[in-house]
């Protein structure tokens, strides 16, 4: 057995790492959220002005609602794509399972920016999609609404985060004991009933993990709105970037960041509680 001194010595580097690069920046961000800017100077006098501004100005509420709506749409679309794909690979792919699995995770090897510019090329006025629609005579000219819109942001983020949804769901499905499914079928349960009563409940941890990944990552994304969103697709992270950059309003940007952090932590706590409650049932 290892001594207490050895355990403390081994645990010290990761604790210092977490404290220095995670907890300290959060503490600084929280402190900045209570400060203010006057005449281009940072005033270190604590008050709640930034939080009052955040909740009183309609523009921030509108961007936050749009961000939540886009993140929810990305989560739903990623689940609708990721779960059936994971189910097929786990139960019906057979000998081609490994090949299909590799094809699913191949996009993760490509840079985020490369995939973003690819979608910008596909959805542009002279892009592949507009050219295909005009070739089929569905449209008589370029459809400008495809690019620089919330639709483009949802489409790009769904493409990027679907593998993150697929992986935990696939892992959960692979860990389901096959004798349980055989027992359900032997007892006369139809495939839909077997799925609803056996497969879906046992795969719920992976489903919740994938949904959380998609929602949280989409909530804080700023490159997709920057590349394909335009003014109508601006999300809360773009607002924070602007406040910390050109606007030089670090306190307000920190207040928005703290609020998003609280939403994320609340979502993670809720997901963990639902998962534990379901596992006990």
ZAMARGU-4260 file (C-alpha; in steps of 0.2 Angstrom, whole numbers, plus 5000, padded with zeros to 4 digits):
<rodrens>
0) 5000/5000/5000 | 5006/5018/4996 | 5009/5030/5010 | 4998/5046/5013 | 5014/5056/5009
5) 5016/5047/4992 | 4997/5049/4988 | 4998/5068/4992 | 5014/5070/4982 | 5006/5061/4967
10) 4990/5071/4968 | 4998/5088/4970 | 5003/5091/4951 | 4985/5088/4944 | 4978/5098/4958
15) 4990/5113/4954 | 4986/5111/4936 | 4967/5112/4939 | 4969/5126/4951 | 4980/5137/4940
20) 4972/5134/4923 | 4954/5131/4927 | 4949/5138/4944 | 4960/5153/4944 | 4953/5159/4927
25) 4935/5156/4933 | 4939/5166/4949 | 4946/5181/4939 | 4931/5180/4927 | 4919/5181/4942
30) 4929/5196/4949 | 4929/5205/4933 | 4910/5203/4931 | 4907/5214/4946 | 4919/5228/4940
35) 4915/5242/4927 | 4923/5252/4914 | 4923/5271/4914 | 4931/5282/4901 | 4941/5267/4895
40) 4948/5263/4912 | 4944/5247/4922 | 4936/5252/4939 | 4938/5239/4952 | 4923/5243/4963
45) 4911/5229/4965 | 4893/5232/4959 | 4879/5222/4950 | 4878/5234/4935 | 4884/5222/4922
50) 4871/5209/4928 | 4857/5222/4928 | 4862/5227/4910 | 4862/5209/4905 | 4844/5206/4911
55) 4837/5223/4907 | 4843/5225/4889 | 4832/5216/4876 | 4847/5213/4864 | 4856/5201/4876
60) 4840/5192/4880 | 4836/5190/4861 | 4854/5183/4857 | 4853/5171/4872 | 4836/5164/4867
65) 4843/5162/4849 | 4858/5153/4856 | 4848/5142/4866 | 4836/5138/4851 | 4851/5134/4840
70) 4859/5123/4853 | 4843/5114/4855 | 4840/5112/4837 | 4858/5105/4835 | 4856/5093/4849
75) 4839/5086/4842 | 4847/5084/4824 | 4862/5076/4831 | 4852/5064/4841 | 4841/5060/4826
80) 4856/5056/4816 | 4868/5049/4829 | 4856/5037/4838 | 4850/5027/4822 | 4867/5026/4815
85) 4874/5020/4832 | 4860/5007/4833 | 4863/5001/4815 | 4882/4999/4818 | 4879/4990/4835
90) 4865/4978/4830 | 4865/4976/4811 | 4881/4981/4803 | 4889/4964/4805 | 4906/4962/4797
95) 4906/4980/4790 | 4905/4987/4808 | 4923/4992/4810 | 4924/5001/4793 | 4908/5010/4796
100) 4914/5016/4813 | 4930/5022/4805 | 4920/5032/4792 | 4910/5040/4806 | 4925/5046/4816
105) 4935/5052/4800 | 4928/5069/4801 | 4936/5072/4818 | 4953/5071/4810 | 4949/5086/4799
110) 4951/5104/4806 | 4936/5113/4812 | 4940/5128/4801 | 4942/5117/4785 | 4924/5109/4788
115) 4917/5127/4792 | 4924/5134/4775 | 4918/5118/4766 | 4900/5122/4772 | 4903/5140/4767
120) 4907/5134/4750 | 4893/5122/4749 | 4879/5135/4754 | 4886/5150/4745 | 4877/5159/4731
125) 4889/5150/4718 | 4890/5134/4729 | 4887/5116/4726 | 4869/5116/4734 | 4863/5132/4724
130) 4870/5125/4708 | 4861/5108/4711 | 4845/5116/4714 | 4846/5127/4699 | 4851/5112/4688
135) 4835/5103/4694 | 4825/5119/4690 | 4819/5119/4708 | 4825/5137/4709 | 4828/5150/4696
140) 4842/5159/4705 | 4854/5157/4720 | 4845/5156/4737 | 4853/5168/4748 | 4844/5162/4763
145) 4855/5146/4764 | 4871/5155/4769 | 4872/5168/4784 | 4857/5162/4793 | 4853/5151/4808
150) 4849/5137/4797 | 4867/5137/4791 | 4873/5137/4809 | 4862/5123/4814 | 4868/5113/4798
155) 4886/5116/4801 | 4886/5112/4820 | 4875/5096/4817 | 4889/5090/4805 | 4903/5094/4817
160) 4895/5087/4833 | 4885/5072/4827 | 4901/5061/4830 | 4902/5067/4848 | 4884/5061/4850
165) 4887/5045/4841 | 4902/5039/4851 | 4894/5038/4869 | 4878/5031/4862 | 4887/5018/4852
170) 4897/5014/4868 | 4881/5012/4878 | 4873/5001/4865 | 4889/4990/4864 | 4888/4987/4882
175) 4870/4980/4882 | 4870/4962/4886 | 4864/4953/4871 | 4855/4939/4881 | 4843/4952/4888
180) 4837/4956/4870 | 4836/4937/4866 | 4826/4935/4882 | 4814/4949/4877 | 4811/4941/4860
185) 4809/4924/4867 | 4795/4931/4879 | 4786/4936/4863 | 4790/4955/4863 | 4790/4963/4846
190) 4805/4972/4840 | 4798/4990/4844 | 4793/4984/4862 | 4810/4977/4864 | 4818/4993/4859
195) 4807/5004/4870 | 4808/4992/4886 | 4826/4986/4885 | 4837/4994/4872 | 4832/5013/4875
200) 4832/5012/4894 | 4849/5004/4894 | 4857/5016/4882 | 4850/5031/4891 | 4867/5036/4899
205) 4875/5037/4882 | 4860/5046/4875 | 4861/5059/4889 | 4880/5061/4887 | 4879/5064/4869
210) 4865/5076/4870 | 4874/5086/4884 | 4890/5086/4873 | 4880/5093/4858 | 4871/5106/4868
215) 4885/5112/4879 | 4897/5113/4864 | 4885/5122/4853 | 4880/5134/4867 | 4898/5140/4867
220) 4902/5140/4849 | 4907/5156/4840 | 4916/5150/4824 | 4901/5143/4816 | 4891/5159/4818
225) 4906/5169/4812 | 4908/5159/4797 | 4891/5155/4791 | 4879/5164/4803 | 4879/5182/4798
230) 4869/5195/4808 | 4854/5184/4810 | 4864/5169/4816 | 4875/5178/4829 | 4876/5168/4846
235) 4880/5173/4863 | 4899/5168/4861 | 4901/5180/4847 | 4894/5194/4859 | 4906/5189/4872
240) 4920/5189/4859 | 4915/5207/4854 | 4914/5213/4871 | 4931/5207/4876 | 4938/5213/4859
245) 4933/5228/4850 | 4920/5235/4863 | 4933/5233/4877 | 4920/5230/4890 | 4928/5215/4899
250) 4916/5216/4914 | 4900/5214/4904 | 4908/5200/4894 | 4913/5192/4910 | 4896/5193/4917
255) 4888/5185/4901 | 4902/5172/4903 | 4897/5168/4921 | 4879/5167/4916 | 4883/5154/4902
260) 4894/5145/4914 | 4880/5144/4927 | 4868/5137/4914 | 4881/5124/4908 | 4884/5118/4926
265) 4865/5118/4930 | 4862/5107/4914 | 4876/5095/4919 | 4869/5093/4936 | 4852/5090/4929
270) 4858/5077/4917 | 4868/5068/4931 | 4853/5068/4942 | 4841/5061/4928 | 4854/5048/4924
275) 4856/5042/4942 | 4837/5042/4945 | 4835/5032/4929 | 4848/5019/4934 | 4840/5017/4951
280) 4824/5013/4943
</rodrens>
